Amino acid sequence: MTQKPSLLIVDDDALIVETLGMLLGDDFKISSAPTRQAAIEVVRALPDPPELALVDLGLPPAPHRPEEGFALIADLLAHAPEMRIIVLSGQSDVSSARRARTLGALEFVAKPAEPALLKRILTQALRTESHGRMQSIVGDSPVIAGLRSRILQYADTPFPVLIQGESGAGKERVAEQLHATSRRRKEPFLTINCAAIAPTLIEAALFGHTRGAFTGAAAPRSGYFEEASEGSLLLDEIGELPLDLQPKLLRVLENGEFQRVGETRPQFSNTRVLAATNRDLAAEVRAGRFRADLYHRLSVFTLHVPPLRDMGNDRLVLLQHFRDHFSRQTGNPPFEMTDAATARWLSYDFPGNVRELKNICIRLQTKFPGGVVTDILLEDELDRRNPNIASQPREERRGLADQKGGVTQAMRQLEQSPDFSLDAALREQERMFIEAALRLANGNISQAARHLGINRTTLYNRMDTLGLPRSAQSSTLDS
């Protein structure tokens, strides 16, 4: 008997959840949650992440605003990058749809929706997105050529590699390529997302545990380091690893030794460790949120995955790659673009990087198989709300002016503004950076505070002083 695909429904309306369960239960194995926090707990509790998620944007504690739903999309993809997310929401304005897609949602469906339409979209998502691992690094730009060269150079070293880059840039693909190019390619390649597992359980997940080591440990179980054996283990979102666990990871990296939870006998691993993060770990070390010795051990070799906006015409190469791939999968002829649409494609920054580009290709191939996409049709798929500040490195976001032009610009402003007030200017700068940090963090106060290099309490105080409303994102996930 074929196993049903798994579907997570996130909606705070119990009647809608019950109705969807009745309509879709014959075709999907359904789990549900009423809030963002509960949804993450459901994903963590399941043995495997759901293949699909049907998410409402308006969730508590602010059900009339989309921010909580936006944050949930990012959270779900951080826990399970291959999850296909469909937004089903009454907040169906164009900007919300674009924002959801930029964050990684595959499609946006307005409430109320016909059951047949929902089934068709969910089935199509499974068929078009279920493509397995694509291990090749696609692109012809100099930055991609340099990345390929360094992958070949580092592939067979036994030392860790730290892979850094923005969300959606393809860090896991780089890790896969490192493994596939190495002598370990016939051995296991495993991935554990350090943000996806509760802090109290991550040690057992990494190192295994004995029977009775903790509540629920009914039988002994090996961890990722044992399962990976002579292969490679990717520690994704390594910046989320709890501080108290970092010395134990450092010990494995230094001499291969670890202990199962509840056991004193040492175990040994020859697994090659790869680590990935979208954080600036050096800044995390300076802020006391990451151990310096572990950082230096992980970053023996470092690979920087470039953002899509720095890859020039590779945006067209990736367009053709994903378009042709999904055309072959669906059996439909590929779409074409007008010259104006192609120019618009090349001028777009893709704040969601390759993940966003891939999802746009999936939607275009689904909507216009064998057709022609104009710049007007393409514009409906793009998110133009993200400010340029969102794509700058963290150090640039924290600076109030660049060293080359900042003084000249300040002199010009002083000359042209006889009533200039330094206090007012600094308050405006502070407001701008706080709002930018909140937008980058989708309203999550703790993440915004990390962007700004301050603690959460300080950020709350400054927001109150400036008269900024406290974000609805400061839910229990921040605590």
N, C-alpha and C positions, 0 to 999 in steps of 0.2 A: 504493500500500500504506500503510495507516494505521500511524503510528509508535506503538510500544508506550509506555505511560507508564513513567517511570523510578522505580525503587525501590531505596533504600539499606537494606541489612540490616546491623545492628550487633550482633554476638554473638561472644563469645570461644570458643564451642564450634564447632570447624570442621565437625563432623558435622552439627550443626543448620543451619549456613549452607549446606552442600552439599545437605542434604535440602530446605531451603526453595528453593534455587536450582532443583532438579529439579522441584519441585511448582509453582513460580510462574513459571518461566522462559518458558513459552509465552505468558504474558499480560503479563509485565513485563520491562523492560530492567533487569537487576539489577547493582548494584555492592555490595561488602561491605567491612566493616572489623571488626577484633577488639577495638578499644579506642576510647575517646573521642578521643584524639589522632589516631589513624589515620582516624577518621570525618571529622574536620574537614579533614584533608589531602585526603581523597577529594573532599569537597564543593568545596574550593578548586581542585582540579585539573580538575574537570568543566567543560565550557563553559557548562552551565546547571545549577543546583541540582536534585537529584532532586525529583520531585513528591511522592513518598511516602517515608517512612522507617519501618522496622520495628525497634524498639529494645528490647534487653534492658536491664533496670535493673542487674543484677549484672555489672559489668564490672571488669577489672583496673584498679588494683591491689587492689581490695577486692571480689571477685566475690560475696561473701556479704552485701554491704550495698547498698542502692539509691542511695547518694549520687552515685556516678559517673554512673549513668544519668540521675538528675535533672539534673545539671549538663550532660549532653549534650543533653537536651531544650532547655534554655535556650540552649546554644551554637548548635544547629541553627536555632532560630527567630531568633537574632540574625543568622545568616548568610543565612537565607532565610525571611522571615516568612510566606510563603504555603505553606511545606512542610506537608504533612499527616502528623503523627506518630502511629503506632500503637505502643503498648507491648506487647511480647510477653515475659512474664517469669514465672519461677517464684516470684518474690517477690510473691505475689498477695494480700497482706493489704489490707484496705479502706483503711487510711491511706496506703499506697503508691499505690494507684489514685487516690485523691483528690488526693494531692500531684502526681502526674504530670499529671493533668488541669488542675490549677490552673496549672501551669507552661506549659501549652499543648498537651499531648497530646490528640488527638481521641478516642481510645478506649484501653481497657486490656483485654488478652486474656491469660488465664492459660495457662501451659504445663501439659500439652501441649494443642495446639489442633488441631481438625480442619481439614484443608486447605481444604475447602469453606467453612468458616466464615471462615478468613483471606481467601480470595478475595472472599467477599461483603463483608466489612468494608472491604477495600482498594478494591474497586470502588465501594462506597457512599461512601467518603471522597472519591474523585475526583468523583463526581456531585454530592454535596451541598456540597462546599467549593469546587468549581471555578466560582466566581461572578464572577471578574474584579474590577475596581476599583469600589468603591462610593464615589463622590466626595462625596456629600452628608454633612453633619454632622448626625447624628440627635440630637434631644433638645430639651426645652422649658424646662429649668432656667435660672435667671439666669446661671449660669456659662457655659453653652453659648451663650446669647443674646449674652453679652459676647464670647465667642470668635468667633462668626460676624461680629459687628460689626467686630472688629479684623481679621479675614481680609479683609473687604471694603475696609477702610481701607488695608491694606498690599498688596493684590493687585497693583496696577499700579505700585508704586514699583520702581525698578531696583535697589534696595539689598538686601543679604542679609537674611534673616529667620532668627533662631535659634528653633527649636521645642523646648521643654523639657517633660518629663513622664515619669511612671513607665513602666516596661516594660508594654506591652500597652494603653496608654491611647489609642492612635490617632494618634501623631505623623505617621505617613506619610499617613494620611487627611487630616490638616490640610494637609500639603504639597501633596497632590493638589488639594485645594480651592483653595488659593492659586493654583495654576497654572490650574485650570479656570475661575476667576473673572477671570483676567487677560487682557490683550490677547494674551498669548503662547499662549493655549489651543489654537491650531491647530498650534503648533510642538511639538517633542518634549518629553516629560517623562521624564527618566531618573533612576534611583536607583542609587547605589553605596554598599554597606555597608562602611565603613572597617574594621570588625572581621572582615569575611569574606575579605579578601584578605591574603595574606602580606605583611609589611612591605617585603620586597625587591621586590615586584611592584606595589605600589599606585601608585608614581609613574608607571610605564608605563601602568597602567590609566587613570589620570586624564588624562595628557598625551599618551599615545601613544609610539611608539618607531620608530626606523629599523631597517632590516635589519642584523642582526649587532650590535645594541646590547648584547645580552647572550646568554648561552647559550639556545638555543631560539627566538631572534627570527629566524626564517627569512625573514620578509617584513615590510615596514613596516606599521604599524597605527595608526590614529587612536585617540585616547583619548576619554573621556567628555566632556571639554570641547569637542572638535571635533564629536562626534556630537550633543550637545545643541544646538549651533548657537545659534539665536535663542530657544531654549526655556528650560526650567528644569532644573536639576540638583540633586537632593537628596543631600547628603552625610550619610548616616545613620550613627549612632554616631560622630559627629565627634570625640568625646573619645578615640577609639582611634587617631587619626591620629598617626603617628610624629613626634616632635619635629623631626627633621632635615628632614622634608618640609613642615612648617608654614610656613617662610618662602616657599616656592615657591607655596603656596596663597595666602598673603597678597599676593604680587605679582600674581597673577591678579585678586584682588578689588580691588586698588588701580588697576590700569591695563589689565587684560584680557590681559596678556602672559604667555606661557609658552613652554617649549621641549620638543619631543619628546626622549625619552631617546636619547642618541647623536647629537644634532643641535645646532648652534649658532644656526641661523637662528630668530628669534623667530616665534611664531604669536600670533594674537589671537582672543579669544573675547568674545562679547557675551551669554554665557549668564547667566541670573539664578540665583544660588546660594541654596539653602535648606540649612539644617543642622539636624540633630535629635540629641538626646542625652537619656539618662536620668541623666546625671551633673550635679553642680553645677559648671559650668565655672569660675565665680568661685573656688570652693574649689580646683579643679585648678590655677588660675593661682597662687594663694597657695602651693600645695605644690610649684610648679615643674614640674608635669607638662603644662602647656599655656601657650603664649605669650600674654602679656597683649595685645600688639598685634593678634594674630589674633582673640582673644576680642572685643576692642572693635570690630573690623571686622565680625565675624560678627553681633554683637548690636546692630547699628544699630536693628533692630526685634526684639522678643522676644515670642513667644507661649507661654503656659503652658497646656498641655493638662491639664484637671483630672482627678484620679483619680475612678474611678466612685463611690467612697464619698461624694464631695462633690456628687453630682449628683441626690440625692433621688429623686423619682418617675421620673426619666429611666431608672432601672433597669427600670421597667415599660414605658416607651416603647421601649427597646432590645429588651426581651423580645419585644414584639409585632412589632417590625420584623424581627428575625432569624427568629422563629417563622414569620411569614407568608412571608418570603422563601424559606426552605427548604421550607415547605409547597408553595409554587408550583413550586419546582424539582423536588421529588420527586413531585408529583402526588398527594400524600396530604393528607387533611384535617388542620388544625392541632390540636394538643393544647390542652386547657384546664387551668386550675389551680383548686384549691379555695381558699377564703378563707384557710385556715390556711397553705397553700403560698405564697400571694401575700404574706402577712405575713412568712413566713420569708425569702422572696426579698428583700423590702425591708429586712430587718434584717441581711442578709449583706453583708460589706464588699467582696467580690470583690477579693482581693489581686492576682489576675492581670488585673484591670481588664476592658476591653471584650473582649480576646482570650479571657479565661476565660468571660465571659458568653456570647459567641458560640458557643464550643464546647459549653457546657452546653445551649444551645438546640438545637444540632445533635443532640446525644445524646437529648434529650427528644423531639424531633420524630421521630427514628429509632425510638426504643423505644416511644413511645406515640402514634402517629398517630391523630388522632380520639379519643383517650382523655382521661382525667382524671388529672392529676398531683397526688397528695396531698403533704402536708408530709413524710411518711415517705419516699415515693419521691424527693422532691427532696433530702432530707438526704443520700442516698447519693451525690449529685453534688457536694456542697460540701466544701470543705477547711476544717476548723475548727482546724487545728493552728497556723496562722500567728499569732504574737502581734501585738498592736496596734503594737508598735514597728516592725514591718516596713513599716507604711504611713505612718510619720512622716517629715517632711523630714529630711535628713541632719544639719542643724544641731541639730534636736531630739534625734536619736539620740545625738549626741555630748555633749549636756549632761547632767550628773548630776542636775540639778533645775531646774525652771522658776523664773524670777526672781520670779514673783508668789507662789507657794505654797511654794517650796523651803525658805526660812528657817523659816516656821511649822511645816512638817512636821519639820524637823530639831530644833526646840525641843521638839516633842511627843515625839519619839523619845528625846531625851536625858532628859526628865523621867520617862519610863516605863521606862527601861532603866538602872538604877543601875550595871550592869556593862558599860556600853557601851564598845566598843573602836573607835576611829577607824580603826586599821589593818585590823581585821577587816571593818569596813563598807566601806572603800575596796576591799579585796580582793574582796568580794562584788560590788560595783558593777563592778569591772574584769572579773570572771568573767562577769557578766551581759551586758556590752556585747560582750565577745569572742564569747560564744556567739551573741548576736544577729547580730553581723557575719558569723560563719561561716554562720549559717542564711540570711541575706540573700544571701550569695555562693555558696550551695549547697556549702559546704565548700572553695571555692577560696581558698587562703591569700592570694594576691596581691590579689584583689578585696576580701577581708575587711580586709586591711591598708589599702587605699585608703579603705574605709568609716570606718575608725578614725583615719585621718590619720597613720599610722605606716608605717615600712617593714616589709618581710616578715621580716627578721632579728629586728627588735624584737618583732614579734608572736610568732615562734617562741619567743623567750626568755621572754616573759611567759606563754605557754601552758605552757612547761616549769615555770616557777616555781609556777603555779597547779595543776599536775598535770593539765592538760587534754591529752587524746590529740591528737597531730598528725593533722589531717584527711587522709583518703585522697585528698582533692582536690588536694593539693599535688603534682600530677603534673608531667610535663615541660611542660605548658601554662603553668605558672607561671614557667618559666625564660625 
